[in-house]
């Protein structure tokens, strides 16, 4: 009797749906949802399985990831620099905002343009800072 129960469990496991059966766009959507809420969890998804690892390395996650929640110490490691440069290349609004804030210290025109690009993509901090800057200038 114990043998039949054990074999029933094994049959149920074998008949169960596998993650490989899910379409890749659905897995990518799950990873994007996780990445939108927590950037650290998005990178931890790489440890789950190969499908999640491939989804994390896609460009879509680097476009939306909130880099403000990542703890990067200077000097950056090579991996951290790769994450930041890839986000910068894909015009991540959080990176545009951060770069815009640094540029306003030295190059005001370039900084405002980066803040404008981030604000156009809906980055709330960039909208606020750019609005304050324009109000201070009297525009």
N, C-alpha and C positions, 0 to 999 in steps of 0.2 A: 504494500500500500504506500509506504514511504517512497518507494521507487517510482510509482506512477505519479505521485504529487510532484516529485522532483522533475520528472520528465515533462509534466504539464507546464511547470515554470519555465523550463528550458525552451519549450515550444513557443510559449508566449513571448519570451525574450527574442527568439529568433524571428517571430512574425512581427514584432514591434517595428515602428517606423525608425529609421535611422536618420541621422542628421544629414548624411550624404544624399538622401532622397529629396531634401529641400532645394528649391531653386537658389542659385547664387545671389540673385537680386534680393531675395527675401532675407538671406543671411546678412547681406550687406546692409539692408535696412535695419536689422536688429542691432548690428554693430554701430551704425550711425546714430540710432536712438540712444544707445548706451554712451557713445562718444559725446553726444550733445549734452548729456547730463553730467558725465564725469569723464574727463580726459584720461585720468589714471586708469579707470576701469576699461576704457577703450583699448589702451595698450596692454592691459592684462588679458584681454580677449585673445591675444595672440597665443596664450598658453593653453587655451581650451582644445583646439584642434587645428588641422591644416586649413580647413575652410575658413575659420575665423581669422587665422593668421593672414591668409590671402586678402580677406576683406579689410583688415586693418591697414595693410600696405597699399590699398587703393587710394587714389587721389581724393576721393569724396570725403574721407574722414579728415584729411588734412585741411580741407576747406572750411570745416565747421568746428574743429576742435578748439576749445577754450584754453589757450596757452597761459592765461593768467593764473589758472589753478595748478599748473605744473611748477614744481620747485626746481628752478635751475640756479645753480650756484656758479659764479664766475671764478675762474675761466671755465667755459663750457667744455664738456667732453665732446668727442667727435660725434657721438650719437645725438647728443642734445643739439649740437650745431646743425646736424643733418635735418632734424625735426623742424627747427626754426627756419632754416633756409628753404625747406620744402614748403612749409606754410607760407613763407614770404613769396615764393615763386607762384603759388596758387592763389595769392591775394586773399589770405585769411584775414577777416576783418579785425580780429584781436591783435594780430601781428601788425597790421597797418596802423591801428590805434597806438600801440606801443612805440612803433617807429616814428609816428607822427609826434608823439610827446617828446621823444629824444631830439627830433629835428627842430622842434620849435625853440629849443635852447640855443641852437646855433644858426640854423637856416630856416627862417620863418616861412618863406614861400613854399619850400619843399614840405615842411611840416604840416602846413595848412592843407596842402594838396593830399597828403596821406590821410589826414584826419577827414577830409572831404570824401575820399574814397571809402574809408571805413564807415562814415555816416551814411553814404549812399547804399551800403550793404546792410544797414540797419543796426550797427553797433551802437548801443545806447550811450555808452560813455563818450564815444566820439561825437555824437550828436550834442551832448551836453557841453563838452569842452569847446567844440567849435562854435556853438551858440554863444557861450560866454565870451569867447575871443572876439566874435563879431560885434557883440553888444559893447564890449570895452572900447572897440575901435569906433563905435558910433555908426555902424553900417546897418 
